[in-house]
Amino acid sequence: MSQDTIEGYVDHIIFRNEDNGYTVLNLIVKGSEVTCVGTFEYVGEGELLELHGFYVEHATYGQQFKMESYETKLPEDSIAMERYLGSGAIKGVGAALAARIVRKFKDDTLRIIDEEPERLAEVKGISEKKAREIAEQVAEKSEMRSAMMFLQQYGISVSLGVKIYGKYGSRVYTVLKENPYQLAEDIQGIGFRIADEIAGRILLDGHLPSAESTGVSLSTLACLRTGPELDLDGIAISDADVRNLQFGFQSLVFFQIVVALAQ
């Protein structure tokens, strides 16, 4: 059975599980409201989405569109831009102000926000400070959406993804690819085991962090991966391995290694 494709604007998010991204939302498709369900890494009201999936009949809620994959699209014209800006997605911009912005810049609105944000101050009701804030919010939402999709490919939940992005911002790509174990120190809710699972997925994806960037030699990582029930029999750990633990884990595993070397 071939998939259906629909495109429309997110009118209202009915339900969202921030742990796994499962979402129920209303999409306006050609003037009609369609209830859509599926796992979205990051989605906001007013966004333009292209969804691929199937129509299903729910016993209680009736017809729904079950999303299998999707793409977030940039507003393609002035109508789409006005809908996005006026949806509440951008703090301080309501429907009336969104209409004035788009009436001023028409189909050039998105380019103005991206490249000449100071010109938003030409619109009545927008100061230079507010113009900068609007542009920063639009850019941040776009950047966050990309970061959430990047994190999701390594099995990171939406709720943890928000925490990680909140901590590192645009540095999230560098931190994960060069030293994913840093997450265990910086992010509440991520211990060594979770950081190690993420690191394993990154290695499978072809990104091998160096010992210099992580501060940990591969032999030490191999030992740490065995967890608190570490059996040191037959495993040679050099003094250099311990010195390489520069990021200073305070875990029981690290304690066991230190004790073993002291004996």
C-alpha positions in Angstrom: 0.0 0.0 0.0 1.5 3.3 -1.1 1.8 6.2 1.4 -0.2 9.3 1.4 1.4 12.7 1.5 -0.2 15.8 3.1 1.1 19.3 3.7 -0.3 21.9 6.0 0.2 24.1 9.0 0.3 23.0 12.7 -2.8 24.7 14.1 -2.8 23.1 17.6 -0.8 20.6 19.5 -3.3 18.4 21.4 -0.9 16.1 23.2 2.9 15.7 23.3 5.0 13.2 25.3 8.3 15.1 25.8 10.1 11.8 26.6 9.6 10.1 23.3 8.2 12.8 21.1 4.8 11.1 20.5 2.5 13.9 19.4 -1.2 14.4 18.5 -1.7 17.6 16.5 -4.2 19.3 14.3 -2.9 20.1 10.8 -4.7 22.6 8.5 -4.6 21.0 5.1 -6.2 23.0 2.2 -8.5 24.7 4.7 -9.6 21.4 6.5 -8.5 20.2 9.9 -6.7 16.8 10.0 -5.7 15.1 13.2 -2.2 13.6 12.9 -0.4 11.3 15.2 3.3 10.2 15.3 6.7 10.8 16.7 8.0 14.3 16.0 11.5 15.3 17.2 10.5 18.9 17.5 7.4 20.7 16.3 5.7 24.0 17.0 2.4 25.6 16.2 2.3 27.6 13.0 5.0 25.4 11.3 4.6 24.1 7.8 4.9 20.4 7.6 4.9 17.8 4.9 3.8 14.4 6.3 4.1 11.0 4.8 1.9 8.1 6.2 -1.5 6.6 6.1 -5.1 7.5 7.1 -6.3 5.2 9.9 -9.6 4.9 11.7 -9.4 5.2 15.5 -12.2 3.4 17.4 -12.8 6.5 19.6 -11.4 9.5 17.8 -12.3 8.7 14.2 -10.1 9.3 11.2 -6.5 10.2 11.9 -3.4 10.5 9.8 -0.6 8.2 11.1 2.7 9.9 10.3 5.6 7.7 9.3 8.0 10.4 8.3 7.9 14.2 7.9 9.7 17.3 6.8 9.6 20.8 8.3 9.4 23.3 5.5 10.2 27.0 5.5 7.2 29.3 4.9 6.9 29.5 1.1 5.0 32.8 0.7 3.7 35.8 2.6 0.5 34.0 3.7 2.6 31.1 5.2 5.0 33.6 6.9 2.1 35.6 8.4 0.6 32.4 9.8 3.9 31.3 11.3 4.7 34.6 12.9 1.2 35.1 14.2 0.8 31.6 15.7 2.4 32.5 19.0 5.6 30.7 18.1 7.5 34.0 18.4 7.1 35.7 21.7 5.9 39.2 21.5 4.5 38.8 18.0 0.7 38.3 17.7 -1.6 38.1 14.7 -1.9 41.9 14.2 1.9 42.5 14.4 2.6 39.6 12.1 0.2 41.0 9.6 1.9 44.4 9.7 5.4 42.8 9.2 4.2 40.7 6.2 2.3 43.7 4.7 5.5 45.7 4.8 7.9 43.1 3.4 5.6 40.6 1.6 7.3 37.5 0.2 10.7 39.0 1.3 9.8 38.7 5.0 11.9 35.7 5.8 15.0 37.1 4.0 14.6 40.3 5.9 14.5 38.5 9.2 17.5 36.4 8.3 19.7 39.0 6.6 18.5 42.5 7.6 16.7 42.1 10.9 17.2 45.7 11.8 14.7 46.6 9.1 11.9 45.1 11.2 12.1 48.4 13.1 10.5 50.0 10.1 7.2 48.4 11.1 5.1 50.3 13.5 5.3 48.8 17.0 8.7 47.3 16.6 11.8 48.9 18.3 15.3 48.1 17.2 15.6 45.9 20.3 12.4 44.0 19.5 13.6 43.6 15.9 16.7 41.8 17.2 14.7 39.6 19.6 12.4 38.5 16.8 15.3 37.6 14.5 17.1 35.8 17.3 14.0 33.7 18.1 13.4 32.7 14.5 17.1 31.7 14.2 17.1 29.8 17.5 14.0 27.8 16.7 15.5 26.8 13.3 18.8 25.9 15.0 17.0 24.0 17.8 14.9 22.0 15.3 18.1 20.9 13.5 19.8 20.0 16.8 16.9 18.0 18.0 16.8 15.9 14.8 20.6 15.4 15.2 20.3 14.2 18.8 17.3 11.9 18.0 19.4 9.9 15.5 21.5 8.8 18.5 18.5 7.6 20.5 18.3 10.7 22.7 14.8 11.5 24.0 13.1 14.8 23.3 13.2 15.8 27.0 16.9 15.0 27.3 17.5 16.7 24.0 16.0 19.9 25.3 18.4 19.8 28.3 21.4 19.1 26.1 20.6 21.9 23.7 19.9 24.2 26.5 23.4 23.5 28.0 25.5 23.6 24.8 23.5 25.4 22.2 25.2 25.3 18.8 28.2 23.5 20.4 26.1 20.4 20.8 27.5 18.9 17.6 31.1 19.3 18.7 30.5 18.0 22.2 28.8 14.8 21.0 31.2 14.0 18.3 34.4 14.8 20.3 33.5 14.0 23.9 30.0 12.5 24.4 31.1 11.5 28.0 31.0 15.1 28.9 27.2 14.7 29.0 27.6 12.7 32.2 29.2 15.6 34.0 27.1 18.4 32.6 23.5 17.1 32.2 21.3 16.1 35.0 19.6 12.8 34.2 22.5 11.5 32.2 24.9 9.2 34.0 27.9 7.4 32.7 25.9 4.4 31.3 23.6 6.7 29.2 26.6 8.7 28.0 28.4 5.5 27.1 25.4 4.2 25.1 25.3 7.5 23.2 29.1 7.2 22.6 28.6 3.7 21.2 26.0 4.9 18.7 28.3 7.7 17.6 31.1 5.2 17.1 28.8 3.1 15.0 28.0 6.2 13.0 31.6 6.5 12.1 32.6 9.3 14.5 35.5 8.1 16.6 36.5 10.6 19.3 40.2 10.7 20.0 41.8 10.0 23.3 43.0 13.6 23.3 39.5 15.0 23.0 37.9 12.8 25.6 40.9 12.6 28.0 40.3 8.8 28.2 42.3 6.0 26.5 40.4 3.3 24.7 41.6 0.6 27.1 40.2 2.6 30.0 36.9 3.1 28.2 36.7 -0.7 27.7 37.1 -1.2 31.4 34.6 1.5 32.3 32.0 -0.1 30.0 31.7 -3.2 32.2 30.0 -1.1 34.9 30.1 -1.2 38.7 30.6 -5.0 38.8 34.1 -4.5 37.2 36.3 -7.6 37.1 39.9 -6.5 36.7 41.3 -10.0 36.3 43.3 -10.2 33.1 42.9 -6.5 32.3 46.1 -4.5 32.3 45.5 -0.8 33.2 48.6 1.4 33.1 49.3 4.4 35.2 48.9 6.5 32.0 45.3 5.2 31.7 44.4 6.7 35.0 46.2 9.9 34.3 44.1 10.1 31.1 40.9 10.3 33.2 41.1 14.1 33.1 37.4 14.7 33.1 37.3 13.3 36.7 34.4 10.9 36.9 33.4 10.5 40.6 31.8 7.1 39.9 32.3 3.8 41.8 34.0 2.4 38.6 36.7 5.1 38.8 37.1 4.4 42.5 37.6 0.7 41.9 40.3 1.3 39.2 42.2 3.6 41.6 42.0 1.1 44.4 43.1 -1.7 42.2 46.1 0.2 41.0 47.1 1.1 44.6 47.2 -2.5 45.6 
